[in-house]
Amino acid sequence: MLLTETMGWQVLLLFSTLPLCLVHGQISYSIPEEMSKGSLVGNIAQDLGLDIKRLKTGNARLHVGNSAEYIELNTDRGLLLIRERIDREALCKQATPCALHFQIILENPIEFYRVTIEIKDINDNAPIFKMDKMLFEISESAARGAKFILEKAVDSDVGTNALQSYSLDPTNHFALKLADSADGGKEVEMVLEKPLDREKDEHLSLTLTAFDGGNPQMSGTVQIHVTVLDANDNAPLFTQPTYKGTLTENSPKGTLLITVTATDKDKGINGVINYSISNNVEGILNLFEMHETKGELRLIGNVDYEHSKHYQLNIKAMDQGGLSDSCKIILDIVDLNDNSPVIDLMSKTQSIPEDSVSQTIVAVMNVHDADSEENGQVKCYLRNNALFMIENTSSGFYSIRTDGELDRETASEYNITVTCSDEGVPSLSSSVTLTLQISDVNDNAPVFERSSYEAYIVENNTPGVSIFTVKATDADWKQNARVSYILEDSSVNGVPVSSYVSVSADSGVIHAVRSFDYEQIKDFRFCVKAQDGGSPPLSSNVTVKIQIQDQNDNPPQVLYPVQTAGSVVAEMVPRSADVGYLVTKVVAVDVDSGQNAWLSYKLQKATDRVLFEVGSQNGEIRTVRQVTEKDLLKQRLTVIVEDNGQPSRSATVIVNVAVADSFPEVLSEFTDFPHDKEYNDNLTFYLVLALAVVSFLFITCLVVIISVKIYRWRQSRILYHSSLPVIPYYPPRYSDTLGTGTLPHTYNYEVCRTTDSRKSDCKFGRAGSQNVLIMDPSSTGTMQRMQSEKSILDEPDSPLEQKPPNNDWRFTQGQRPGPSGPHMPYGTHIRWTPKNGTRATGGPEVAMGTGPWPQPPTEAEQLQALMAAANEVSEATATLGPGTMGLSTRYSPQFTLQHVPDYRQNVYIPGSTATLTSNPQQQQQQATAQQAAQQALPPPQASAQSEPPKAVQTPASKKKSTKKEKK
């Protein structure tokens, strides 16, 4: 770098030893302004004697506070570099010296160094004038030596680079004069050296040039226009050249500060004086205002002591003739305590371990107050934190340290509130709260809820069943508080305890590994260790005792009498035995314990139950009565031994008793002692199985029969509620008999009732000789049903008295309607019409028999027709009510209802006990109905073009047709 040619480096390294060794030194540098970005300021590591590694490990950084960051630290090389271009004029304005102050912070341990960089000025600004031109009006009578104050040029540079001199051109009438001002500057005055002559030169133009002292030299110019006026030869004069006053900061606007006075000996218009502020300092006119005629200076802005401590104003008094005088007003600003201390947290620790030593630094801060004297003196303290302290390490710098032992289990977080207050009146303060987390250290071992555990489990348990749970808690946090349970190695009766129980590492649940047997082991002990997840881990142990509870899982065992399969052991009782004679004693034991081992004895079966008894507690078999000669020699006793468990278990023993006085007698009898057959368990099983199979078959048959009955009932209900028309089908088997009709020798009557009939369907057939209707030829008329008479279907259950059949109910050969033909077997169908007198057949032309026969119906239609016929036969068999008996038109095209004789007087149906009767009052009504039916029939020729009969549309058929059309 060639900076040494223009300005030498100034490096000042000062080391000072503080009491706590926190501030290790101070270093100063001097650099020129406007250095390029990245330029070297200095080797801070070398100058401070620091190792490059220390800069990296200590996380070295610059702390500049609220200032802009112009300097950066290169920790890799230990250099201070220019981060942003520095303009001294923008940074410090006219203040000298201009310097940057910041600190270098190091951590682990915390250290910092104060660095000062002085910014040297270079000649980078030329002098300039605020005004484009200056206008003066000067009376021609102005005396030689009259002074005219000119506007000063402004140069932002300082020192030798600042404004140095002025020059005026031309100098025919005026000369320049530089006068020292109270602030150390130069006042520029234009002095009249040669009287003016308005008649010769009314307007004069001058050029004022300002030069600085830099190298190269820079300058600025402004034009001066002078207008020569007539006689005004007296200039205003101030009473004093300098006025002084004080101003308290934050004074309200409009406050009167000072009044200046100037006098002019001229009279009239030339004696009128105008006052004005002639300062060219930026911002002055925004703070102060001068009354033009009274000379009163008032405050119009906000004055802040921290911004400027005093103000100097140049006041100009000018008369109407252009003559003027000037004076100065110096105002000193009085400080008020209007600024609270500013706390700048330089470095802080987010968390520290709970085992940190006392006096550990957790934060470093800088506190400053912009006020002066006592208003700027600050004291800091902590609120309600006995474990922390704050200490003033140097001027304005504080450190917060621990002042005791920390325990995360007591408090895991601390909110440290720092309050700093000044000594002003009234005192102002600021606070900041630091949140410090206490990190956990594994310093607490797990603790069990009990000092020892005791649990119970019933024997014969399922392997893997949980017995109980041990629980331990750890006061630490996260991984240090994660408890794992471990089964300590030990043995029970020489067997590892791990073959008996296991412990869940996460939950502490103890599971049984095997099924326990109380008869083998009654209790055992082992240890469970609870270990946390810290490093190193901490643990604690607890003793667990498991007690096995007995279960009634063993039946009693009979020790005596001994049961042998190959021989018969018998107890002998003499016939002279008295009551209470001890025959024998059944001895049994139970390996269970407690009430599960309490045994009781009962006599289950005996050859003679009134002869022997068994003691319920001791198992002794004794005689109940005196043994007699009638008692059998061979006695067999079955004794059952039961324990007192739930459920109880039992064992059975057979005791053979011989009632005899001598052993040979017993021996001869027991040589052929038949061994009674024991109860066969397999036979019992087969009997139970056979009973179950038979019961199942019975229930299955019963369900099938009920299902069939329900199905038939549902079918009858479907036909009963059906509204479809009945379409009869008549087989085309016709022949003439003697040329008079179509009835065959053998025919079949199918009588169908309406669908409203609820009961009785009949279908019967007879030989041709038995089914001949013999009626009077003179009898003409139809059988019509009177609508006024109640139908028999309305009373289906009413009892009817039946009569024997009448053999006179027949037709002669000549009375048979229709043409004659061969005697061929065929069927005749008789239908009863419904109450409304309509039939589900074709129209009248079909009844004439001249139209074509309908197509054979479907099976459903045939079934419906048969049901209807059966219903009508049932109704006709019961009684003959008023109605019309319609015969099919297939007998003959000429056969009508008029050919049917009136046989209702005394008509019997063959094979039936019902009698068809009629009363005389109905005859007249029947005749009227017959005439109405004949009139309703069309003429015979109209039936020639008849179409096949169509079924009458019922509501159900209409719905079906509608659904088909929609589909």
PyMOL commands that set and color helices and strands:
alter all, ss='L'
color gray80, all
select helices_A, chain A and resi 3-6+44-48+52-57+88-92+159-161+268-271+284-287+373-376+478-481+497-499+594-597+663-670+681-721+792-794+844-848+859-878+897-899+921-936+940-943+955-966
alter helices_A, ss='H'
color red, helices_A
select strands_A, chain A and resi 12-14+23-32+40-42+61-63+71-74+79-82+98-106+111-120+133-139+147-149+163-169+174-180+186-192+203-212+219-229+237-238+242-248+256-259+262-263+273-277+288-290+296-299+310-319+324-334+342-348+351-353+361-368+378-382+388-394+397-402+413-422+429-439+447-448+452-458+466-469+472-473+484-487+491-492+495-496+501-503+509-512+523-531+539-549+557-560+570-573+582-585+587-589+599-606+612-614+620-623+634-643+650-659+747-752+764-766+828-832+885-887+907-908+915-916
alter strands_A, ss='S'
color yellow, strands_A
deselect
rebuild
show_as cartoon
